[in-house]
Amino acid sequence: MKNKQYILFTLLFMVFFCAALPAQTVKLLNMNTRMSGQMTGYNAAPFADFIKQYDPDFVTLQEVDFKTERNGKKDFTTELAAELGYFSAFGKSIDFQQGEYGVAILSRYPIEKISNNRLTGNPAEMKEPRTLLYVDVIEPQSKQKLRIAVTHLDHSTEGVRTSMAQQLNGVIGATIPTLLAGDFNAKPSESTITTAMASWQRICNNYATYPSSAPTSKIDYIFGKPAGKWTVKSFEVLTNVTSLTDHCAMLTEVQFSNE
């Protein structure tokens, strides 16, 4: 009888403890680096100084070079991660100037999985293939697995971008809570956003993000899945980036709930 009471007490304690775990709050910063730091002489340090101001859990990056001729054969992602003390992942979109060009993710938490996935479109219209990079991490407070994803869609046509967005939906799936950020090269009224991304929760607003010097176009986004499970604590379009890049940065703090 005592053993049964002990087991019952233990089960009740575990249920209470799990229910008491607070939903995790996650801070994410998105940046297009403008040719991997062309405006900073391909120096990662100014980007690190900027990022440190906001202390994000994750940073999603577009236009990242890996050991290209133009950036002096630097590994921009690893250098920036080292400056910040973060874990990192790079995803190649294309071979470029004897190196590679793509996107990257920096994570405060250890990375459990890295997946880089090619996105294509109609060859007659597409200028470049692109990629969807994601990492899976365990958020330490709630022990919840999170997926952080980044993309940079082709700037050719709406049809190509919509096709790429549909492909990334298939890659991401619907089982793991996901934050997706990047340069979609699409305005809010385009089918890329209204149709292909309709199953996602919009984390960002419609404030213009390009060019950073005087924003007039909204082409950068942050989305969450599953829709309706993310509480947006804050969201900002950051315009204080004109010495670093031609895109505004985006900063958000969100909370995911399993309820």
Secondary structure, DSSP 8 states (H G I E B T S, - for coil): -HHHHHHHHHHHHHHHHHHHS---EEEEEEEE-HHHHGGGTS-SHHHHHHHHTT--SEEEEEEEEES-TTTTS-BHHHHHHHHHT-EEEEEEEEEETTEEEEEEEEESS-EEEEEEEEE---TTT-SS-EEEEEEEEE-TTT--EEEEEEEE--SS-HHHHHHHHHHHHHHH-SSS-EEEEEE----TTSHHHHTTTTTSEE-S-S---BSTTS--B--EEEEEESTT-EEEEEEEEE-TTTTT-SS-EEEEEEEE---
